[in-house]
Amino acid sequence: MTSAIKVNEKEQPFGRIYDLVQDAKRHKGVEGSMKWTPDVLQPRNRLLATVLLLRCEYAIMANFLSACRESAAVITIDFQDFQQRCERLIEESRTRSQPGNEVEGHIFWARFMALQRSMSDSVPDGSRPLLKAREHLQVAKEICIRNPGSTAGMHSEVEDVEKALRDSTFYTFVTNEEKAAVYAAMALDFRGTGHWYYCENGHPFTIGECGMPMQTSRCPQCGAAVGGEHHEAVEGVRRAADLDEQFGRLHV
């Protein structure tokens, strides 16, 4: 958390080096200039630390709320502090021309709203907080379109959060043991039939019975075309041989 606290730029590494160079030039009478650019490294590292902290806090909060749901515990959480820090991240990232970090700020503002909405009915459809969360995601999309290089992969994350807001759900990190349990349950349902595939964005889906595509649909995670016709998959879809292999090794 200390890494995310803003330090006077004069006291950061680049500032100290700049002062030492200027001092050496004065003592030795050296001509020339060294451009003072305090935002070369230090602010970016601080922004990355802020993003990492928000990501960790979101994961902890999501797992905590999941445990509370299982125990039917009634709790009240104020998400305002999280969202205010997201807003500060957005503002500084915009000032420092760091579009990737700015998108992260918008995404996490909406993520925390999705968590809040999943707790109760206090954030109904059409409410101002929910509309604001969707505005954040719209801005994030626009930044991704303008800066495809520095925001690679973030567009699909924005869409995941949009889905969470629509469904009043939130995502938690899945352990290997939990993943294996899901595979086992689905393998039992398949009873040796069907195949796994990946959509063009790498999201897995299954085709039952003969395991060959006979109709088209949309990936629930990203909206990409999945399936196919006459045993021919649509463009971008590929077999998930790794998942088929994991099913083959399961004993249920």
N, C-alpha and C positions, 0 to 999 in steps of 0.2 A: 504493500500500500504506500510505503514511503516513496517508492520510485515514481509514483503518479503525482506527487506533490510538486508544484512548480517551484523551481529554484531560480534565483536571480541569474539571468543569462550571463552576466559578467563573471559569475562564479562557476559556471559550467566549463567543461574542458576546452571548447573552442575559444571561449572568452579568455581563459587563462593563457592559452597559447598565443592569442592575438596580443595580449598585453606584454608577454615575454618578447615577442618579435619586435614590437614597437620600442621596447626598452633597449634591446640590442642595437637596433638601428640608430637610436639617439646616441648611444655610447660610442659606436664605431663610425658614425657619419655616413651610413649607407643610405643611398637614395632608392626610390621605388615605393610601391604601394602594395598594401595587402587589404583586400576588400573585407569589410566587416559584415559577415553574413551569419548571425547567431542562430538562424533557423535551419542551418545545413543539416545537423544531426540531432542536437539535443531535444528540440521540441518534438521531433518525430518519434524519438525513443520514448519520450514521456507520454505521447498520445498512444503509442502501442501498449505501454504499460497500463494506461487507463482502460483501453479496450480489453486487455487480458483480465483486469480486475473485474470489469462488468461481466465478462463471460463467465468467470468463476462464480461470481455472486448469483448470476442467473441460474447456473447449474445447481448450486447449493439450495437456492430458494425453490426451484422446481422439484427437486428431490424431497425437500422438507414438506412442501404442500402435498405431494403424492403420499407421503407417510401419514399426514394429517387426515387425508381423505380415507385412507384405509382404516384409521382408528376412529373415524367419525368425530374428530375433535373440532371444536368451533374456535376459530382464531380470527384476529383482525390485524392486518398488516398495512402500514402506510407506505405506498410505493412512491411517494412524492420525491423523496431524497434520491432514489435511483434515477427517476426521470429528469430531475434537475441536473444531475451529473451527466446524463446523456446530452442534455441541452448545452452544457458547457463544452462537452467534447465536440458537438456539432459546430458550435460557434468558433472554437479555436482551430478546428480542422479546416473550416472554411477560410479563416484568416490566413492560415499557413499553407493553403493550397494543397491539402492532403485529402483528395476525394474518397479514397478507400476508407480512411478513418471516419470521414463524415458520414458515409453510408452506414458504417457500423453503429454510429450514434443514433441514426434514424431507426435502424433495425432493432436495437436494444430498447429504445423508447417504446416501440410497439410490442416487443416481446414482454416487457414488464406489464403493459396494459393487458395483454392476453392472459398473463398469470392472474392479474387482479380480476379479470372477468371470469376466469375459471373458478374463483373462490365462491362467488355468489351472483345474484341477479342485480347487483348494484350498478352494473354498467350495461344497460339494455341497448338493443339496436337503435340507432339514431341519436344516442346521447352524445354530448359534446366531446367527452374524453375519447370515445370510440372513433368519432369522426376525425379527431386530431391524430389518432394513431394511424388511421388510413391515409391522412395527409402526409404524415412522416414517410410512409411506405411509398407513396406516389413520388415524393421528392427523391427518395432513394433510387427509385427506378429511373428517373430522369438523369440523375448523376451517373448511374451505370451506363446509360445510353451515350452520354457525352464523354465518358472516360472508360471505354471498354478494357483498356490495358491494365489500369490500376485497380479495377473492380471486378476482375475475372472471377466468375463463379458466384458472385454475390447476388445476381439477379434471381437465381433459383432460391436462394435463402430468403429473399424478400417475398417470393411467392409462397414459401412455406409458412411464413409468419402471417401472410394474408389469410391462408387457409385456417390457421390457428384462431385468428380473430373471428372468422365466419363461424367456425364450429365450436367456439368457446372451449377449445382444448389447448394443451401446451405439451411440448416435447421434452422428454427427459433423456439422459444418456443411458444407453442400454448396455449392460454387461455381456460378456461372452456367454455366461451361464444362461442369462435370460434369452439371448439370441438362440442358443441351442434348444431351449425349451419351446420357443416358437417354431423352430424347424421341426422338432419332434411332433408337435401337435398338428402341423400342416402335413407332415409326412403320413401320419395316421389317417388323415382325411383323404389324402391322395391314394393310399393303399397301392403304391407302386406305379401309378399312372401319372401322366402329365410331365411337363418340363418347365424349368425356370428360364426367364429371359431378362435382359436389361433394355430399358428404353434408351433413346439417344443421349440422355443426360445421366445414365448410369443408375437409374432407379429400378429395382427388381420387381418383376411381376410373374405370374404363373399362368399357364394354359393347361387346363385339365383334359381328361379323357385321353385322346391320342397324343396330346401334347404338341400338336401342330396348329398354326394359326388358321382360323377359318372366318374370323370377323374382326373388324377394326374397332378400337375404342380409344380412350384417352388416359394417359398416366395420371393417377389421382394426385401425385406430388407436384408435377410440373406442367401437365397438360399436353405433353408431347404425344404424337400418335403411337399407339401400340397395337399388337396383334397383326392381322393381315388377312389375306384371302387365298383360298385354294392351296393351302400349305406353304404360302410364300409370305414371309414377314415384311412389314412396311420398312421403308428405308430408315436406317439408323438403329433398328432393333437388332440385337445380337443374342445368341444363346449364352446363358449363364452357366457354363460348364462347371464352375467352381461350386455353385449351389447344388447343381444336380449331383455332384460328387459327394457333397456333405449329406444329402438325402440318402444316397446309396449306402453310406456307412452307418446310418442310424438303425437301431434295433428298437422297435416300439411294439 
